[in-house]
Amino acid sequence: MIEKTQVLYSRSAYAYDKPHTSKQQDTVHQHPCVNNIGEEDNITDIWWSNTNTNGHFGIPKVIFGRLGYGIYVDAVGEYGMAHNCYGIVDNPENLENIKKAMKTEAFKEIMGACNANALRENYNYKVIALFRKDFWKDFID
């Protein structure tokens, strides 16, 4: 059986509308949760959680947002993800290759062809979850 890409997403784990999250870091809310990745592959919006036990933390992943083509490599699992972000889980040594593959025009074209929702998301996490685990090999030299 072919191993599929593991996509990490949870609408409720660290969403901004949950009581355990806050827009401001304080003495209680100490765990950063990415809510958006900018075009320069930088984190542009962070929420803070009072817990890191809902998953995401400690998991190496490539984080991408619902909108835009920004991608952030979280090689040590430093961040959780709020409801506007998804993560592709893999070994740390593969994360830069995954990011590189997702930035190619060929990958973006496939994602564009799969975009059938009203939000016009640039990356369709449900489709990516159907890819084989080493899909990135087909997009980079």
C-alpha positions as CSV (number, residue, x, y, z in Angstrom):
1,M,0.0,0.0,0.0
2,I,1.2,3.5,-0.8
3,E,1.8,5.8,2.1
4,K,-0.2,9.0,1.8
5,T,0.9,12.5,2.7
6,Q,-0.1,13.3,6.3
7,V,-1.9,16.7,6.5
8,L,-2.4,18.1,10.0
9,Y,-5.4,20.3,10.5
10,S,-7.9,21.0,13.2
11,R,-10.7,23.5,13.2
12,S,-10.9,23.5,16.9
13,A,-7.5,22.7,18.4
14,Y,-6.2,26.3,18.5
15,A,-8.8,28.3,16.7
16,Y,-9.0,32.0,17.6
17,D,-12.6,31.6,18.8
18,K,-11.8,29.1,21.5
19,P,-11.5,30.1,25.2
20,H,-7.9,28.8,25.5
21,T,-6.6,31.2,22.8
22,S,-5.8,34.9,22.8
23,K,-4.6,37.4,20.3
24,Q,-2.1,38.7,22.9
25,Q,0.7,36.7,24.5
26,D,0.5,37.0,28.3
27,T,1.6,35.0,31.4
28,V,-1.1,32.4,30.6
29,H,-1.1,32.3,26.8
30,Q,2.5,31.2,26.0
31,H,2.1,28.8,23.1
32,P,2.3,30.3,19.6
33,C,-0.2,29.3,17.0
34,V,0.2,30.4,13.4
35,N,-2.9,31.8,11.7
36,N,-1.3,33.2,8.5
37,I,1.8,32.8,6.4
38,G,2.8,35.8,4.3
39,E,4.0,35.9,0.7
40,E,7.6,36.2,2.0
41,D,7.2,32.8,3.8
42,N,7.0,34.6,7.1
43,I,4.5,34.2,9.9
44,T,2.3,37.3,9.7
45,D,-0.4,36.4,12.3
46,I,0.0,34.5,15.6
47,W,-2.5,33.6,18.2
48,W,-1.5,32.3,21.6
49,S,-2.8,29.3,23.5
50,N,-2.7,28.4,27.2
51,T,-2.2,24.8,26.2
52,N,0.1,22.9,23.8
53,T,-1.7,19.5,24.4
54,N,-4.1,19.6,21.5
55,G,-1.5,18.4,19.0
56,H,0.7,20.2,16.4
57,F,3.5,21.1,18.9
58,G,6.6,19.0,18.7
59,I,5.7,17.8,15.2
60,P,8.0,18.7,12.2
61,K,5.8,20.2,9.5
62,V,5.5,22.5,6.5
63,I,2.8,25.1,7.4
64,F,0.7,26.7,4.7
65,G,-2.3,29.0,4.9
66,R,-5.7,29.0,3.3
67,L,-4.9,32.0,1.2
68,G,-1.6,33.0,-0.5
69,Y,1.4,31.0,-1.4
70,G,3.4,31.5,1.7
71,I,5.0,28.4,3.2
72,Y,6.8,28.1,6.5
73,V,9.1,25.2,7.6
74,D,8.6,24.4,11.2
75,A,11.3,21.7,11.5
76,V,11.0,21.2,15.3
77,G,7.3,21.7,15.8
78,E,7.6,25.0,17.6
79,Y,4.2,26.2,16.5
80,G,0.6,25.1,16.7
81,M,-1.8,26.1,13.9
82,A,-4.9,28.1,14.2
83,H,-7.9,27.4,11.9
84,N,-6.5,29.2,8.9
85,C,-3.4,27.0,8.5
86,Y,-2.6,23.4,7.6
87,G,0.6,21.4,8.0
88,I,2.3,18.6,6.0
89,V,4.0,16.3,8.5
90,D,7.2,14.6,7.5
91,N,10.8,14.0,8.5
92,P,12.7,17.2,9.1
93,E,15.1,16.4,6.2
94,N,12.2,16.4,3.7
95,L,10.5,19.7,4.7
96,E,12.5,22.0,2.6
97,N,11.9,19.8,-0.4
98,I,8.2,19.8,0.2
99,K,8.2,23.6,0.4
100,K,10.3,23.8,-2.8
101,A,7.8,21.5,-4.6
102,M,4.8,23.5,-3.4
103,K,6.3,26.7,-4.8
104,T,6.7,25.3,-8.3
105,E,4.4,26.5,-11.1
106,A,3.5,22.8,-11.8
107,F,2.2,22.2,-8.3
108,K,0.3,25.5,-8.2
109,E,-1.3,24.6,-11.5
110,I,-2.5,21.3,-10.1
111,M,-3.9,23.1,-7.0
112,G,-5.7,25.6,-9.2
113,A,-7.3,22.8,-11.1
114,C,-8.6,21.3,-7.9
115,N,-10.0,24.5,-6.4
116,A,-13.7,24.2,-6.5
117,N,-14.7,26.0,-3.3
118,A,-15.9,29.6,-2.9
119,L,-12.8,30.6,-0.8
120,R,-10.5,30.1,-3.7
121,E,-7.8,28.6,-1.5
122,N,-4.4,28.3,-3.3
123,Y,-3.6,25.0,-1.7
124,N,-6.2,22.3,-1.3
125,Y,-5.3,20.3,1.8
126,K,-7.8,17.6,1.1
127,V,-6.2,17.0,-2.3
128,I,-2.7,17.1,-0.9
129,A,-3.7,14.4,1.6
130,L,-4.4,12.1,-1.4
131,F,-0.8,12.4,-2.7
132,R,1.7,9.8,-1.9
133,K,4.1,10.8,0.9
134,D,7.1,11.6,-1.3
135,F,5.0,13.6,-3.9
136,W,7.6,16.3,-3.8
137,K,10.1,14.2,-5.8
138,D,7.9,14.7,-8.9
139,F,8.3,18.5,-8.7
140,I,11.9,19.2,-8.0
141,D,15.2,18.1,-9.6
